[in-house]
C-alpha cells in the first residue's frame, strides 16, 4: 500500500512538473498589414490563417493554439517593433506571417536570434534562400524571383520578342525583375523602377509608346496595381500592347477592378496556386473561405492557410512540445501536409520546390471576372541561389 501511494505521489509530482508547460496555450505571433492601402493584401493573409485555425479546431499536437496578429503598417521599423513585442512581451512560441521583403529583412534577425522558428507566408526575400539561409527559417511561398522566372518563360512561349518592364523600387521589385530577366530570351527595350510614392505613370507610358514593345510586364502589388492599370487603359495601351503582371492582380482585388470598370480581362500571369485547382483540400478551402468571408481567396490567403498547416505538421510530430526543435525541424522539412497548391517540398534552403502554371483573367459563366489556370510553365522550380545555402 505504501509503495502504491508513493508511486501515485511521484506520478502526481511529475504531472505537476510537466503540465504547466503543456497546458499553456501554444501562441503564434503573426505579422501582417492591417492598415494603409496594403491592408487589402494583409487582411487576406489574416483570413487564410483564421480559416486554417477553424479547420484544425485551433489545436496542434494536443494543445490549444491561438494567433496574436500584429499590424506592420507597411513599415520595416514598425514591423520590427511589433516582432520584438510579440517575442519579448507576449512571449509567443512561434513567429509567422510577413508580406513584404523589406519588413521581413528588418524583422527576421530578431526572430532568428531569439531561437524561435520563423514561418514566412509571403515575403520571398532572396537573401534567406542563399547566403543567409537558416535552419529555423521556413518560407511557404517562393523565393521572390521564382514566380517572375515562370512569367519570363511564359513570355517565351507566347512568342514575345520585345518587352518593357515596370516595377516598384524595393528589394522584392529588384528580385522580381531579376527573375524575369533570368528566363526571358527576348529583348528588354525598357525598364523603369518607380518609388513607392509613385502615382503618375505618364512619363513611363510615353516611353512605352515610343519603344513599341510586343508586351509590357508590371510588378505593382497592392494599391499600386489599380492606379497603374487605370492609367494604362487611359493611355490606350490595353488595345495595342498585351499586359503581363507579377503579384499585381488576384482574386482579392479583381472584384474591385470589375466594379470600377478597370479592364484587365485577357491579361496573363503565372502562379503556384489557383482557385480552380481541383484537389480536395483546395476545393474545401475555397468553398469554406467564400462561406466564412463572403469573397474569394487569393494566393495570400492560400499561403497563410498552408503556413498554419505546415506549423501543425511540425507541432504534431513533437506532440505539442515545441522545445524539441531538432525533432520538429526534421518533421517540418518533410512538409507532410496537404498543400493547396498540390506539389510542395523543401530543399535545404527551406524554400518550396514547386510547379508554376499559367493564369489568365477571364469573365466567368456567372459574369464575374475570375482567374483560371492553364498549362504548367515550370516544374520543380526552386530558388535560383539555393546552392549558396551552406548550412
Secondary structure, 3 states (H helix, E strand, C coil): CHHHHHHHHHHHHHHHHHHHHHHCCEEEEEEECCCCCCHHHHHHHHHHHHHHHHHCCCEECCEEEEEEEEECCCCHHHHHHHHHHHHHHCCCCEEEECCCHHHHHHHHHHHHHCCCCEEECCCCCHHHHCCCCCCCEEECCCCHHHHHHHHHHHHHHCCCCEEEEEEECCHHHHHHHHHHHHHCCCEEEEEEEECCCCCCCHHHHHHHHHHCCCEEEEECCCHHHHHHHHHHHHCCHHHCCEEEECCCCCCCCHHHHHHCCCCCCCCEEEECCCCCCCCHHHHHHHHHHHHHHCCCCCHHHHHHHHHHHHHHHHHHHCCCCCCCHHHHHHHHHCCCCCCCCCCCEECCCCCEEEEEEEEEEEECCCCCEEEEEEEEEEEEECCCCHHHCCC
